[in-house]
Amino acid sequence: MINVEMMASVLEALPDPAFILSRSGKYVAVFGGRDTRYYHDGSGLVGLTITDLVKTEKANWFLGQIDRALATGKLLVEEYELSNRDVKGLSDEGPVEPIWFEGRIQALDFQVDDEDVVLWVASNISERHQLEVRLRELSDTDQLTGLYNRRKLERDLSGHYQNFVRHRVPTAVLMFDLDNLKQVNDAFGHHVGDDMIMAVADMCRSHLRQNDTACRFGGDEFVIALPNTGHEQASQFAERLHQSFAEKLSRFSVGASTATSSVGVTIMLPADGSYEDTLKRADAALYDAKRLGKDRVVFAD
Ligand SMILES: Nc1nc2c(ncn2[C@@H]2O[C@H](COP(=O)(O)OP(=O)(O)OP(=O)(O)O)[C@@H](O)[C@H]2O)c(=O)[nH]1
């Protein structure tokens, strides 16, 4: 039979730390946390309260979770990060990487010092979290250029469309396609065509603001979403980009087949039923730019 002493030693041996926390955020008891790869010794926390240790905003989040677990009586699972910025008394210098935890929080059916209490088991999931972030980045990124891919663009455009409908935030969309890439490939080889595509990606990056999204839409076709951008600004941006492509890509030209770009531009309009309507209009403008002889910007509205 397992007796009380044995039970206490089992609790102490737990690899993940288990806290008993009161409704007011007091550390009533701390067990385990013996896996020193991931955890500091938490025994010194007993008797302190969360608000003594953690800055107000984060402390309020912890108290909110305790309240929620007590109200529902169900197991609550929450992921959260803690960095030295969140802990009182530490300087903002030092490692900036936060530690990510999965907290599993369960109301207990007894009180301590007339207060309701929960069991809070914290597991260090930093490695898993980093892997998830990296996977998300990879699934949103075009391999050759490092620009975003179509999936991420569509997500962003969907958000911009909501902002346009609800708050009338103007958004512009540029779709462009390289001129004569086939001749570049045929004359110099596919790897030079790749260099041209990568040069375009670098130029996009250098022209964009933080919230703009540039994506490789297909082979030599790209789309840029410009939130908070109206007709006039979008036209100027497109002309500037087109000009800078012409200057920087001229070294790829094959005789009369110039290494230039054709650009279609539009903005979200009240008649658009979704961002797809905006995208279709940009595509039609791009088609017109090609039809009219390439190497130009066409605005559709
Ligand atoms: N090097 C390279 N070429 C690509 C890549 N993706 C697509 N292409 C080529 O780009 C060309 C795209 O077709 P088009 O747009 O009709 O070719 P284009 O010569 O640019 O024709 P215009 O757009 O009419 O000027 C095809 O020849 C594809 O093989 C890529 O990743 N690398």
The ligand as a Gaussian input file, in Angstrom:
#p B3LYP/6-31G(d) Opt

LIG

0 1
 N       13.626000      29.977000     -63.922000
 C       12.363000      29.822000     -63.548000
 N       11.406000      29.933000     -64.472000
 C       10.122000      29.773000     -64.096000
 C        9.771000      29.501000     -62.773000
 N        8.421000      29.413000     -62.690000
 C        7.954000      29.602000     -63.932000
 N        8.974000      29.831000     -64.800000
 C        8.891000      30.067000     -66.237000
 O        8.264000      31.316000     -66.461000
 C        7.546000      31.263000     -67.668000
 C        6.169000      31.789000     -67.377000
 O        5.355000      31.793000     -68.534000
 P        5.005000      33.136000     -69.248000
 O        4.598000      34.174000     -68.264000
 O        4.041000      32.806000     -70.366000
 O        6.422000      33.484000     -69.882000
 P        7.014000      34.882000     -70.247000
 O        8.157000      34.635000     -71.145000
 O        7.311000      35.637000     -68.988000
 O        5.802000      35.530000     -71.062000
 P        5.136000      36.962000     -70.841000
 O        4.592000      36.969000     -69.435000
 O        4.037000      36.990000     -71.857000
 O        6.170000      37.979000     -71.058000
 C        7.564000      29.822000     -68.167000
 O        8.504000      29.687000     -69.221000
 C        8.029000      29.042000     -66.935000
 O        8.782000      27.904000     -67.282000
 C       10.816000      29.380000     -61.807000
 O       10.615000      29.141000     -60.595000
 N       12.086000      29.556000     -62.240000

